[in-house]
């Protein structure tokens, strides 16, 4: 069971970036998925989540209107489109899998992809 | 949004001792939708406890969770050297899902 994020980069404020998360080792379309970020040396912040059929579970207030979560079950992939980036979005971005359809805890995490806005 | 406040911020203990970490929610957490994670430097968080008291797969039984409503506790009965890390609580009962600010468990 593995999640591998990609797409992180150094970008200027106001620009856009798209993160990807490739899933393997489990039946991707059976699980809700999430993005969580962690600023250097600080704590964890939930960004957004998406259920198995593409329904959106919500966004953090800090990214609402700028970020869009999506998934492609045929490609076993999760995405995060990030627009109008600010320096406050600089963080390590993790994708995470939900434990089951009756527990929304995150049992599998990727190693993260770093986004630096400067 | 439900705000989670963890205490203490840092806990200094010795191997073999008992650790008690607290997580207090600003509103009641529905259906005990509370998880605990462990994070070591350079690693992703690892799920320890879900549903307030259920150990995740492969988690040693020295880790236990308890609580309901607004007050939750993670207890590590006898600390092993590998247990020194940062611990986060998370509520997933209501969007936006939120994390506590973390408790750093350090070797005394």
Interface residues (C-beta under 8 A of the other chain):
Chain A: X34 X43 X44 X45 X46 X49 X57 X58 X59 X60 X61 X94 X99 X103 X104 X105 X106 X107 X109 X110 X111 X112
Chain B: X1 X33 X35 X37 X44 X45 X46 X47 X50 X51 X56 X57 X88 X90 X92 X93 X95 X96 X97 X98 X99 X100 X101 X102
